[in-house]
Every structure is written in structure tokens, then in C-alpha cells.
């Protein structure tokens, strides 16, 4: 480890009264070392669980996916027993079960996970090696992802949240905490790793990267993941990053490397990356016979088995006797057999529980504001009378400001949202009014923006990230998809409620092109666990945004660029307590001949048609897509017998298909004509105005389709 002076400015606002006892306790652990007998028991336990699954349970078909941790145990356990601060947290990956055991997971729970039973951390919902664990005696283990590399930026979010809790919320018990991001050497090739590395070093966050390098990502060798196969050597010149390299098989070397790295991070010196060289003693998964490895390499890896080194270390240092080790091994064998009996007796998850916890049902143990009882209650559902007319942009800005003034756990961030106020002007003056800790610019990484938001939300904050355009959100798709399933795959134990603001569609000044003008909202309707709001005017924007900010589920909030400052979206500001319920459509016109359903800017084009055809059209502005107002649409279609859905997204796979399918399934007998849809053509938005007008629906096309419907009868 290289010595660096402490950054005095990072100690401002810390509470010495709390820091002294906590850091003394952690320092004592560092000086005296771990309880080596506990380390040995956990290492034997992890290996015994692997052997049980490999030799008995997987061949018998009782375990469907077995990924062994053999060879990784010692390094992970030494790390796990070191994380005793009450606000330490770690993000993990699919080979992290030894770390979970060191963090408090029981053998029974581990086998319940492998057997997909109730009583496991996911209640049988997730792969048996993909874990989560609210804090027990050691670190909080944040929900793991089955996608490689997605663990890194949520750890960044927790690390930044440590500083926010300590310095802004004045919670001294967060002082000295660290975030840890664990991964294999293959994960260092992913966008998430580099996004996290950039953020952590730029902000000098209390984050420890732990890279377990076993030389192979399935069958691909390390030299195809990073030049020459050594990430530490390649990061020598990376600014603001302490680096270390140690054997993960040698107990003394592994402990020293982990202890020094944690001391650096806990001391306020910024992030550290430690590479621990470990053997992978089995294939990547059960059926992998490692035919891509030579016999000499397999023998060399077997010779580096950390359990051999651990036993030798304990005996040579007179920490234990051979008899104690033998007794310990037999005790672990009995523990594992008892755990198997208990886990096998656990119930299978009830089939009807499969859809539970997709959305909020009850307060989680970790994540969001509910566990801390600091969530603002829902506001009133009636807008104030006589409010000042505002455009949609100002309605969003006022709502953000009002909510952030009432709730100091809301953080707003993204590219150019701070001094510039956002490239659309949505966050103008908010940093000046609320401070740099609460409104700040980020690096140009949508993966980093959303992943960071996940970690912050899990820590008990309410992030409001802005993504500059809908197209740019594609770079964060993996994080967005994973985020929505956190509550479901942890069986309600964890949650990450937040609001992602996304400008979409063609704007007034820059009308459109393939990169800045898409809406593509239907893609997000396929992401489990997300709510979607798409307002058409300022009043609805204020009400829906406030509901999202006081809600319990991750929410996409679309801001149509063509409505931000346009007169057609201007409405009286409804007040600082107005909350508009999701799933309740607005009726913009009444008629008896056709039901028209739309949202966003298309509502106004449909309204032009409804005005030109008085008493013919019942026009619904859905306002939210997840959930959408099925009852109102079905009731109207049963009266009119005709349905038209209009949206700016492409026709194929657009949300109109979902609405039409529902109507056909539930109101087919009442239909007088086949349902129709008007949508964008199945191609990108063109830059040329004439081409663009051909692609995006206009009022003339909408009217022609309505008239065609009126002329059609079964």
C-alpha cells in the first residue's frame, strides 16, 4: 500500500464523539486480527456446502444451478468478518456465498436458497447463489444481480450516501462506514466497473473494490479481460486510487491486504482496489469440466487451495491443535447434514405468491424512506383554486423545489442539471437554492447515474436522476431492468424507490432526430416493478411527480419536450400538496361514437379532432401507463363500441397493443368495429421536417382514422 496524506477537507462535519469509539473498535479488530477459529469454521462450512451440492444434490436434480466458491472462501470470509461497522454495505456476485456466511447467513438458509424453498433470502424466487441479506451482525449485503458488472455502481451510490448521511443529514453513526464492491476479474471488463471507478476516484468516495482473480471468466482467460491479465498493474497511474495485490490463499497475506485496504478507506483517504489472487477449484458451474485447462494448471491450482494454507497457518502459529481442527471439521459436517434436513423440510413457495412484491405491499427491511419513518404522507387530490398559470417545465421545477425543501433525503442529479439547470431548463436555480450536496452534476455515464441511484435508494435516500433524452437511457437499461425487480427478488426485504425523469419526444426548437426525439415508452412497460407517468399538461405533471416522490415504487416520469413551454400544456399551478393518483385517466371530451385513448403530446392532437367532431369522441388522457385506467376505458368502449389508441411510440410493440388486447378480451361483444391505432411508423425519428411529419402522427391522420371507424360496423 502506498502512503497518502489524509484529506483534511473530508473530515469536516464529522462527529468526533461517535468516530472515536467506532474507529477504536474497528482498529482493535485490525490489530488483533480475526477470530481464526471462526474463520476456519466458516471456510470449512462453505467448502462442505459446495461438496454436498456437487456430489449429491445437483446430480440428484435437487439443485438446478450450482456455482461453486471453492478456492475463494478464505479471502471472502476474511473480508466479511472485517465489516463490523453498522453501516458497512457490500455488493456481491454469484460466487459470494462464503462472504454471506461470514455476514450472518446460516447453512440452512444457504441450502434453502439452493433448493428454492421458503426461508431462503429470496423465498425461492432467485437463483440459489444470488443473495441479499439485511444487516445482521456484519455488513448489509445489497441485493445481488445475475448480470456481471452491475454490482459496482450501486456500491458507489452507497458510498456517496455514507457521506450524505454523515455530513448533510448529520447522522454521526455513519462516520467511518465503507461500501465494498466485490467481483471477479472478468467483471473488470464491464461498463459498470469503469463507471464506478471513475465516480469513486473523482469524488474520493469511501469505496473498496475487491477483485477476486481466479484467472478465468468461465473459460476465457484473464488476459482477454484486461491487458496482460493484471488489473492492478493497469491501474497503477489511476488518480485518487490506492491499489494492492495479495494472495487470497495465504491467510496472513490475505488478511494484511484486506486490513490495509479497509484502513485506507475508513481513514477518509478515498477509494482502494485490492486484487486477491485465488484458484477456482471447480468449473464455472456444475457441468463445466474445465477441459480448457491443462493438467499442469489444474494441479497448480489445487496446490493453492486456501484451506490447506489455512490449516497449516493455524497449526504452525499454535492457534489450534490438530485435534481441534478435526473436531471442527466433524462439527461442520454434522451442521451441514442438520441444515440439509431442516432445509429439505421447508415448504415450496405457494404458486399464488409468484406475483407478490412486484410493487409495494409492506415496508421493506432496507431501502427507501419507510423503514426510517421519514416518508411524507400523500397530499390532497384536489388542486388549489386560482393558481398562477405555469408551463409544464415550471410545474416540474416548482414541484421538485417544494418537495426537496420538505424532504432533505431527496437528491437530484444527472448530466448538466446543476449550474446549467439542465439542458431543458427543468432544474434551473435548484442547486443555488438547495446546495451542491443535493443537486449535482454527474459524469457522462447513464449506467453510473442509475446504478448510483440504486445504492442511494437502498441506503434510505430518495434519488431523482435525470437522463437527458430517452435515447440516452438505453445505456442504463440493465440497471433499470434490475432495479425494478429488487423488491420482488428479495421477497419484499429490500426496495429502491426513486424517480427517473426522462425528457422525450420532439421539442419546440430542436424538433427531432434519431437520437433526441424518441419516446419509446412501451419498452419500459415491459420492465417489471416500474410505474410510468406521462403527463400532457402542467397540472398533471405537478400532481403525478409529487405522487411519485411520496410513493414507494421506482417510477419513470416522462417530460415531453414538445410540451415543456407550449401554451397548450399551461395550467394553473395546483399547489404544493397536490397529488394525482396513478391509474386514473382524465376525460378530455365526451362523445357517444368513438373512444379515443392517448397520453403525452398526442392528447392535444386528439383534442383538436374531438373539437372538430363535437359529441362524437370520448377522449381519455391516460396520464399513467403503469398502471393504466382499464376500468374507464372498458366502460367507455362498451358504450361507444369503437376504440382508437393514439401514441407517439412506434406501432409494433407499442402500448396501444396492450390496450387493444385488453378491450378485445373483455369487451369484444360490445365492439361495433375493429379497434384501431395511430402510431409512429416503425422507424427512427428523421431529422428532415417533411420526413418527420410522415413518421409522427398528426391530427389529420387521427381524424381520418376516426372517420373511418365511424363509417365501419360489424
Secondary structure, DSSP 8 states (H G I E B T S, - for coil): -------GGGGTT--HHHHHHHHHHHHHHHHH---HHHHHHHHHHHHHHHHHIIIIITTTTS-S-----TTTHHHHHHHHHH--STT-EEE--TT-HHHHHHHT--HHHHHHHHTTBTTSTTTTSS-TT---B--SSS-EE----SSTTTHHHHHHHHHHHHHIIIIIS--GGGTT--EEEEEEGGGGGSHHHHHHHHHHHHHT-SEEEEEEE-SEETTEEGGGTSGGG-HHHHTTT-TT-EEEEEESSSHHHHHHHHHHHHHHHHTTS--EEEEEE----S-SSTT---TTS-HHHHHHHHHT-HHHHHHHHHHHTTSS-HHHHHHHHHHHHHHHHHHHHHHHTS-B--GGGTTTTSS-SS--SBSSSGGGT------BSS--TT--EE-HHHHHHHHHHHHHHH-TTEEEEETT-SSS--TTSTTTTHHHHH-TTTEEE--S-HHHHHHHHHHHHHHT-EEEEEESSTGGGGGGHHHHHHHHTHHHHTTTSB----EEEEEES--SSS---TTT----THHHHTSTT-EEEE-SSHHHHHHHHHHHHTSSS-EEEEEETTTSS-GGG-EE---TTB---TT--EEEE--SSEEEEE-TTHHHHHHHHHHHSTTTEEEEE--EEES--HHHHHHHHHHH--EEEEEEEESTT-THHHHHHHHHHHHGGG-SS--EEEEE-SS---SSHHHHHHHS--HHHHHHHHHHHHT---
